[in-house]
């Protein structure tokens, strides 16, 4: 009977992790958190009781990563370190399995949460290791865009340009995903160009965004709109920036993305007061809901 219960729990957990990832990439990160939180608590309680079966530890490692990444979508900036802590908790477990694909996955997710928590140097180190450990082109393609973004945030133009070139070389040889696709890579390029002082190039490229397809996760549309607005303001296109940010606010509210509302507020500060205030009010409502 115990073996049957164990198998059922693992099968249920596998389904939960898989469905939570689908929910997160479909713009429902809050639902992913709601599904993963009790699963992680149950698995950790089992491990604390001395049940350290290999399949349970493997599942727990992936559930911790999934929970951390989902939290990274729904938490405001001042609480993003919580998301990074959850992804970090997976690393001790994945090292035990010595599986390059799993280790690369955990490192790239943790590295991205470190970047969002503004621990950029550590993020570049983890993401560089994730790319180096990637066992195939698909895994490498999953790590490189995040490494490019972190390199840009660090202001390392040489690393950013090199990683973007390699990423573009892979576009024609691997399947596109919610992260690895022309639309998302265009946004990563724009933001990295601004961060590394290549503003003129960003302004030239801003109007050449690839077509939005169903492959792209909904939150990437919001991310891209904020980045485009930033470039538009640098090009003195105030009207275009206002239009981009207006749509971004609406979408960020629907998808419950407080971090993107904070990006909107920073972008609009001193230039687009009404947009700033609308985003701030929406963020206050989200904070109240989270506190409740």
N, C-alpha and C positions, 0 to 999 in steps of 0.2 A: 504493500500500500504506500509506503514511504517513497519507493522508487517512482510509482505512478504520480504521486503528488509533486515530486521533484521535476519530472519531465513536463508535467502540465504547467508548472510555474515558469520553467525556462521557455517553453513554447509561447506562453502568454507574454513573457517579458520580451522575447524576440519580436513578436508582433507589435507590442507597444512601442519599442524603440523605432521600428521601421515606420509605423504610422505617424509617430510624433515628428519624424524627420520630414515626411511628406507634408504634414500640417504646417511645419515651420516654413518650408520652402514655398508653400502656397499662400503665405501671408497670415498664418494663424499661429504665431509663436506662443501666444498666451495659452492656447489650448494644448500645445506641446508641453509647456511647463506643467499644466494641470495633470497631464497623463504621466509624465516622467517622475514628478516629485514623489508620489506614493510608491512607485516601482523602486526607485533608488533607496528610499527609506526601508522598504521591505528587504531588499537585497543586502543592504548594509547590516540590518539586524540579524539576518541569517549568517553573514560572515562573522559577526561579533559572537554569535553562539557557537562558533567553531566549525561551521559548514563551509569549507573552502574548496568545494568542487571546482574543477577547471572551467566547466561551462558557466557556472555562476559568476566566477571572477571575470571571465571574458565578457559576459553580459553586463556586469556592473561597470566595467571600464567604459564600455560604449554608452551605457545609460548616463554615466557621469558627464561624458563629453557632450552628449545630446542635451542634457539639462543645462550645462554651462552655456552652450551656444544659444539655446532658446532664451535663457535669461539675458544674454547679451543683446537680444532683440528687444526685449520688453522693459528693461531697466533704464532709468535715466543715467546720465554720465557719472554722477557722483556715487552711483552704486554698481558701476560696471566691474569693480574689483571682485565683487561676489561671483560674477560669471567666470572670471579668470581663475578664481580659487577652485571652482568646480571642475573646470577643464584640467587644472593642475593635478587634482586628486586622481585623475585617470592615469597619469604618467607612471606612477609607481607600479600600477597593475600591468600596464601594457608592456613594460620592460621585462616583466616576468615571462611573457609568452615568446619573446624573441621573434616576433612576426614583423618584418619590415613594413608591410602594408598597414598594419594596425598602428605601429609606432609612428609612421609618417602621418597617418590620419590624425592621431591624438596631438602630435606636435604642431601640425598646421592649424588645427582648431584652437589649441591653447595659444599659439603665437598670435593668431588674429585677435583673440580676446585681450591679450596683453597690449596689442596696439591700440585697441579701443579704450583700454584703461590708461593709455598714454605712457606705458612702459615700452617705449619704441625700440630701444637698444636690445632689450631682452626679446622682443618680438622678432626682430630681424635674425637674431641668433637661432631661435626655435624654428622659424620658418626656413632658414637656410639648411638646418639639419633635416627638416621634413622633406625638402626638395632633394637633398643628397641621398636620403634613405628610400626615396620613392622607387618601388620595384619595376615600374613600367611607365610608359608615356602618359597614360591616363592619370595615374597618381601624381606624376610630376606636373601635369597640367592643372591639377587641383591645387597644388602648392604654389606655383609660380605667380599667379595673380595676387595672392595674398602677400607674398614676399615683395612683389613690386610695390604694392600699396604701403607696406611698412618701410621699405627703402625710401620711398618718396617722403613719408612722414618724418623720417630721420634726416631728410635733406641730402641724402647720398645720391647725387645725380648719376654718377658713373654706374653704380649698382642698379639703380632704377632703369636706366636706359638699356643696360645689358639684359636684365631680366625681361623687360618688355619685348626686346627683339626675339628672345628665345620663345616667349609666349606666343608671339605672332607666327613664328615658324611652326608651332604645333597646331595652329588653328585648322589647318587643312588635313591633319593626320589623325586627330582624335575626335571622339564624339563630343558634341557640345552639351554642356550642363547648365544648371541655373547660375553658376558662377563663371564657367569657362565658355564664353560666347562673345561675339563681336560687340554686342551692346554693353555688357558689363565691362569688358576690357577698354572700351572707349571712355567710360567714366573713370576707370582707374588711371588711364593715361592722362586725362584732363587734370585730375586732382594731383597726380604726381608731378606733372609739368609745373603747376602753380607752386607746389611745395618746394620744388628744386629751382625756382627762379626763372623758369622758361615760359613766362607769361605770354609773350608774343606768339609762340607756337601754339599755346592753348587757345588763344583767341582765334587763330587761323583755323583750328580744328573744330571749334565748338559747334559750328553749324553742320557738321558732317557726321552726325550721329547715325549709326546703323539702325535698321528697322527693328522695332520691338517685336519679338516673337514670343510664342507661348513657352519656349524654353526658359526665358528669363523669369526669375522669381519676382513676385509683385513688389517686394520692398526695394528691389534694384531700380524700379522706376522712380521711387521717391528719392533714393540716394542720388540718382543721375540728375534729377530736376534741381536739387540743391546745388550740386557741383556746377551744373550749367549756369544757374543763376549767379554763382560766384564769378564765373568767367565773364558773364554778360555785364556785371557791374564793373569789372576791371576794364571792360571795353566801353564803358559809359553808356551801355544799353539798359537804362533804368526801366523802361517800359517792358522789355523782354524779361528782365529779371523779376519784375513784379508779377508778371503772368506766370512764370515758372514756379515761383515760390507760392503763389496762391493755390495752384494745383497741388503742390507738394504738401501744403498744410492740410488740405482736405484729405489727401491719401494717407498721410501720416496719422490722422485722427481715426480713419476707418480701420487701418491696420494696427493701431495702437503702438506707435513707434516713438516713444518719448525722446530717444537719442536724436532722431532726425528732426524733431521739433526744436531741439536745442541747437542743432546745426543751422536750421532756418533762422533762429533768433540771432545767432552770431553773424550770419551772412547779411541779415537785414539791418543790423544795428547801425544807427546813424544815417541810414539811407532810405529805408522803407519802414517808417514808424508803424503804420497800420498793420503791415504784415507781421512785424515783430510782436505787436501787442496781441494780435489774434493767435499767434503761435504760443505766446506766453500763457494766455488764458486757457488754451487747450491743454498745455502741459500741466497747469495747476489742477485742472479737472482730473487728469490721469493720475497725478500724485495723490489726490484725495481718494480716488478709487482704489489705488494700491494700498494706501494706509488703512482703508476700511477692510 
